[in-house]
Amino acid sequence: MLRKVSLFCVLALLIGSPGWGQEWARKMFETTSHDFGSIARNAKAEYEFVLSNIYLEDVHVASVRSSCGCTSPRIKNPLLKTYEKGAIVASINSGSFLGQKGATLTVTIDKPLYAEVQLHVRAYIRNDVVFSPSSVQLGEVDQGVPADTKVEVSYSGRSDWRIVGVKSANPHVTAKAIQKRKDFGRVAYDLLVHLDENAPAGFVRDHVMLVTNDRQSQIPVLVEGQVLSGITVSPSSLFMGVVEPGKKITKPLVVRGKKPFRVLSITCDDDSFEFGTTDEQAAKTVHVIPVTFVAGAEAGRVAKTIRIQTDLGQMTPELAAYAVISTR
């Protein structure tokens, strides 16, 4: 893992190199291009270009614009502190455009320095396949409870067109296509999607792939939902901040439950993190726990896992906690 450095130190190294003024910003993105492949008309098709602030200074994403009306971009979490993540979400307007489409998304960053980064998307929007609704929406599901929903897939064209299989990369999401209508080159299927009871808490954002017998043999269907734990922790990841060696900082951790519970223990595999005492006898729906980080002598990033044990059985939240020790 690279240690955190000041952006201005990075720029000092990049000056004199071609494109140095934009390279520091481009380094924050995990990828700068995405091909959606073939998608159905009216399908919800979104991709997140994830970026991480790898610098000590705060980063602010000011705006994003698209070169084509076929793609609508938006900013997710525009102000990023050290190690925080955000995203540029690209949505294909598949209800208004058809055929091969592409767009360049220009991301403007105005802090700590001005820069622009260009992202690229493309997709082939089919006219012969339509989803209703536009994606699989599981909604909010309690952990341990299975969920089922369906989407209608309609096709107009070849009389022998068929869905021959459905694939899922998520082991907790399965699906099958049941033909319900076929006449004069029109075919309709019910795509039945199942989320099993072993799905972990958190957001579900995956695709199931319809395997067909035509030349564009795979069509993605977006599956979205959220599995709710009986216990939630806020923030979901705890950034303690940039701390000088030997100094300490304290931040609150809020643990919520759907019903009153007791916190039995809070542990971390690093004694740099200390936790305020909790009253094990007091059952309540909200516990506020002070977390203190004591910086060691060595500069760099500290990333650990905090584990919280409650009296609600298997629902034991874990969260990432991290800090940056800096002498600047």
Secondary structure, 3 states (H helix, E strand, C coil): CCCCECHHHHHHHHCCCCCHHHHHHHCCECCCEEEEEEEEECCCEEEEEEEECCECCCEEEEEEEECCCCEEEEEECCEECCCCEEEEEEEECCCCCCEEEEEEEEEEEEECCCEEEEEEEEEEEEEEEEEECCCEEEEEEECCCCEEEEEEEEEECCCCCCEEEEEECCCCEEEEEEEEEEECCEEEEEEEEEECCCCCCEEEEEEEEEEECCCCCEEEEEEEEEEECCEEEECCEEEEEEECCCCEEEEEEEEEEEEEECEEEEEECCCCEEECCCCCCCCEEEEEEEEEEECCCCCEEEEEEEEEEECCCCCCCEEEEEEEECCC
